[in-house]
Amino acid sequence: MKQLGQVLGGGHGLDTADPGPSRRQPGGYGRLSLRPASASAGCCARGRRPVRFQVTGTAIGPDVAAGEDEGVINHSALDPETELRIRDSLGRQTLLTTLGISIAELSSGRVVLELPYRADLCQQNGYVHAGAITAMADSACGYAAASLMPADRDVLTVEFKVNLLTPARGDRFRATGEVVRSGRTLTVCSAEVVAWADASDGNPATPLVKVALMQATMIAVTKPAPGR
């Protein structure tokens, strides 16, 4: 960035500004730097050749071996230690236990959660509240991401977008969360929520109805020490 203002022209040079105290990049994130790249011959201003910059440094994303199909997640069975860690974590989520959400299926990068209908979870028109549906979809995405993390890491939601496709009516609701792209820091997931009416044997008596779709981004964090 030295003397960057000299190539900007027009008297708006950054070299005349007070740079202020130096700041260290926070730990755990990619360290980015700027280096000059070759400039286009057709891009000149006031007789000066501009300088373009490329981002270099440590990428924030997964390591992909040569020839590997990038972004493909193999939904294999979880090892017993990871499965126990996921089940224990969900048991400590008091919101999920209050709503009655439980684990239906677990595999690597894929988690299915289930919510039975309850009248006290409904909004004013008798549909299950969107807050309950969204919480289940978000948790399915979060645990799908967590299933790919080492034991000393956990995940937090950075953002999500949810589409509510139809009012949540049915005896049972199921959210399937899957990892779309897993990185060292950020993981992108998707979730689909379906509803159905139970038959007398507990199996769906009606075709599955898509209730909601979600795309979410999770960030990996270091687990706090016990007791904190």
C-alpha positions as CSV (number, residue, x, y, z in Angstrom):
1,M,0.0,0.0,0.0
2,K,3.1,2.3,0.1
3,Q,2.6,5.5,-1.8
4,L,-0.8,4.2,-3.1
5,G,-2.1,7.7,-3.4
6,Q,0.5,8.5,-6.0
7,V,-1.3,6.3,-8.6
8,L,-4.8,7.6,-7.8
9,G,-4.2,11.1,-9.3
10,G,-6.3,14.2,-9.0
11,G,-4.9,15.3,-5.7
12,H,-6.7,12.6,-3.8
13,G,-3.5,10.9,-2.6
14,L,-3.7,8.7,0.4
15,D,-0.1,9.4,1.2
16,T,-1.0,12.7,2.7
17,A,-3.5,11.2,5.2
18,D,-2.6,10.2,8.7
19,P,-2.3,6.4,8.7
20,G,-3.2,6.2,12.4
21,P,-2.1,3.3,14.6
22,S,-1.3,0.0,13.1
23,R,-4.0,-2.7,13.5
24,R,-3.5,-6.4,13.7
25,Q,-5.8,-8.7,11.9
26,P,-7.9,-10.8,14.3
27,G,-6.7,-14.3,14.8
28,G,-8.4,-17.2,13.1
29,Y,-9.1,-15.3,9.8
30,G,-7.3,-15.4,6.5
31,R,-4.5,-12.8,6.4
32,L,-4.9,-10.8,3.2
33,S,-2.4,-8.6,1.5
34,L,-2.4,-6.6,-1.7
35,R,0.2,-6.9,-4.4
36,P,0.4,-5.0,-7.7
37,A,-0.7,-6.8,-10.8
38,S,-0.1,-5.9,-14.4
39,A,-2.3,-3.0,-15.5
40,S,-4.3,-2.9,-18.7
41,A,-2.7,-0.9,-21.4
42,G,-6.0,0.9,-22.1
43,C,-6.5,2.1,-18.5
44,C,-4.6,5.3,-18.0
45,A,-5.6,8.6,-16.4
46,R,-3.8,11.9,-16.7
47,G,-0.8,10.2,-18.2
48,R,-0.3,7.8,-15.3
49,R,-0.6,4.1,-15.5
50,P,-2.9,2.8,-12.8
51,V,-2.1,-0.1,-10.5
52,R,-4.6,-3.0,-10.1
53,F,-4.5,-5.1,-7.0
54,Q,-5.1,-8.8,-6.4
55,V,-6.1,-10.4,-3.1
56,T,-3.5,-12.8,-1.9
57,G,-2.8,-14.7,1.3
58,T,-4.6,-17.5,3.3
59,A,-7.9,-18.4,1.7
60,I,-11.0,-18.9,3.9
61,G,-12.4,-22.1,2.6
62,P,-11.9,-25.8,2.4
63,D,-8.7,-27.5,1.2
64,V,-9.6,-29.4,-2.0
65,A,-7.2,-32.0,-3.3
66,A,-6.3,-32.0,-6.9
67,G,-8.9,-33.9,-8.9
68,E,-11.4,-33.9,-6.0
69,D,-15.0,-32.9,-6.8
70,E,-15.1,-29.6,-5.0
71,G,-18.1,-29.1,-2.6
72,V,-19.4,-32.7,-2.6
73,I,-20.3,-33.9,0.9
74,N,-20.3,-37.6,1.5
75,H,-23.2,-38.3,3.9
76,S,-21.6,-41.3,5.6
77,A,-22.4,-42.6,9.1
78,L,-21.1,-40.5,12.0
79,D,-18.5,-42.0,14.3
80,P,-19.9,-42.7,17.8
81,E,-18.0,-39.9,19.5
82,T,-19.3,-37.2,17.0
83,E,-22.9,-38.6,17.2
84,L,-22.8,-38.5,21.0
85,R,-21.5,-34.9,20.9
86,I,-24.3,-33.8,18.6
87,R,-27.0,-35.5,20.7
88,D,-25.6,-34.1,23.9
89,S,-25.5,-30.6,22.3
90,L,-29.1,-30.8,21.2
91,G,-30.2,-32.0,24.7
92,R,-28.6,-28.8,26.2
93,Q,-30.6,-26.6,23.8
94,T,-33.5,-25.7,26.1
95,L,-35.4,-23.9,23.3
96,L,-35.5,-27.1,21.2
97,T,-36.5,-29.3,24.1
98,T,-39.2,-26.8,25.0
99,L,-40.6,-27.0,21.4
100,G,-40.3,-30.8,21.5
101,I,-37.8,-31.0,18.6
102,S,-35.8,-34.3,18.4
103,I,-33.3,-36.0,16.2
104,A,-34.7,-38.3,13.5
105,E,-31.6,-39.0,11.5
106,L,-27.9,-38.2,11.8
107,S,-25.1,-38.6,9.3
108,S,-22.0,-36.7,8.2
109,G,-23.1,-33.3,6.9
110,R,-26.8,-34.2,7.1
111,V,-29.1,-33.9,10.1
112,V,-32.9,-34.5,10.2
113,L,-34.9,-33.0,13.1
114,E,-38.6,-33.6,13.8
115,L,-41.3,-31.6,15.5
116,P,-44.7,-33.0,16.4
117,Y,-47.8,-30.7,16.2
118,R,-48.8,-29.0,19.4
119,A,-51.6,-26.5,19.8
120,D,-49.5,-24.3,22.1
121,L,-47.0,-23.7,19.2
122,C,-49.5,-22.2,16.9
123,Q,-50.2,-18.7,15.8
124,Q,-53.6,-17.0,15.8
125,N,-54.9,-18.9,12.8
126,G,-54.0,-22.4,14.1
127,Y,-50.9,-22.9,12.0
128,V,-47.6,-23.9,13.7
129,H,-45.8,-20.6,14.2
130,A,-43.1,-19.7,11.7
131,G,-40.7,-19.1,14.6
132,A,-40.9,-22.8,15.5
133,I,-40.4,-23.9,11.9
134,T,-37.5,-21.5,11.4
135,A,-35.8,-22.5,14.7
136,M,-36.0,-26.2,13.6
137,A,-34.6,-25.4,10.1
138,D,-31.8,-23.3,11.6
139,S,-30.8,-26.0,14.1
140,A,-30.8,-28.7,11.4
141,C,-28.4,-26.6,9.4
142,G,-26.3,-25.8,12.4
143,Y,-25.9,-29.5,13.5
144,A,-25.2,-30.6,9.9
145,A,-22.3,-28.1,9.9
146,A,-21.2,-29.2,13.4
147,S,-21.1,-32.8,12.3
148,L,-18.1,-32.0,10.1
149,M,-16.2,-30.0,12.8
150,P,-13.5,-31.4,15.1
151,A,-14.4,-31.9,18.8
152,D,-12.9,-28.6,20.0
153,R,-15.0,-26.5,17.5
154,D,-18.7,-25.5,17.5
155,V,-20.7,-23.4,15.1
156,L,-22.8,-20.2,15.3
157,T,-25.3,-18.9,12.7
158,V,-24.0,-15.9,10.8
159,E,-27.1,-15.4,8.6
160,F,-30.0,-17.3,7.0
161,K,-32.7,-16.7,4.5
162,V,-36.0,-18.6,4.9
163,N,-38.9,-19.0,2.4
164,L,-42.2,-20.0,4.0
165,L,-43.9,-21.8,1.2
166,T,-47.2,-22.8,2.7
167,P,-48.9,-22.5,6.1
168,A,-47.6,-25.1,8.6
169,R,-50.4,-27.6,8.9
170,G,-50.0,-31.3,9.8
171,D,-49.4,-33.8,12.5
172,R,-45.6,-33.8,12.2
173,F,-42.9,-31.5,10.7
174,R,-39.4,-32.6,9.6
175,A,-36.4,-30.4,8.8
176,T,-33.6,-31.9,6.7
177,G,-30.4,-29.9,7.0
178,E,-27.5,-30.5,4.6
179,V,-24.1,-29.0,4.2
180,V,-23.7,-27.5,0.7
181,R,-20.1,-26.3,1.1
182,S,-17.9,-26.8,4.2
183,G,-15.0,-24.5,4.9
184,R,-12.5,-24.0,7.7
185,T,-14.3,-20.9,8.8
186,L,-17.6,-20.6,7.0
187,T,-20.1,-23.4,6.1
188,V,-23.0,-23.0,3.8
189,C,-26.1,-25.2,4.5
190,S,-29.6,-25.7,3.2
191,A,-32.7,-27.0,4.9
192,E,-36.1,-28.2,3.7
193,V,-39.1,-28.5,6.1
194,V,-42.0,-30.8,5.2
195,A,-45.3,-31.6,6.9
196,W,-47.7,-34.5,6.8
197,A,-50.6,-36.1,8.6
198,D,-50.0,-39.2,10.6
199,A,-51.7,-42.5,9.8
200,S,-52.8,-44.8,12.7
201,D,-49.4,-46.6,12.5
202,G,-47.4,-43.3,12.8
203,N,-46.4,-43.3,9.2
204,P,-47.4,-40.4,6.8
205,A,-51.0,-40.8,5.7
206,T,-50.8,-37.9,3.3
207,P,-48.2,-36.8,0.7
208,L,-45.4,-34.7,2.1
209,V,-45.9,-31.0,1.8
210,K,-43.0,-28.6,1.6
211,V,-43.5,-25.9,4.2
212,A,-40.2,-24.0,4.2
213,L,-36.8,-23.7,2.5
214,M,-33.7,-22.2,4.2
215,Q,-30.2,-21.3,3.2
216,A,-27.9,-20.5,6.1
217,T,-24.2,-19.7,6.8
218,M,-22.5,-21.0,9.9
219,I,-19.2,-19.9,11.4
220,A,-16.8,-22.2,13.2
221,V,-15.9,-21.0,16.7
222,T,-13.7,-22.5,19.5
223,K,-15.7,-24.0,22.2
224,P,-15.6,-22.2,25.6
225,A,-13.8,-23.8,28.4
226,P,-16.1,-25.9,30.8
227,G,-17.8,-23.7,33.4
228,R,-17.6,-20.5,31.3
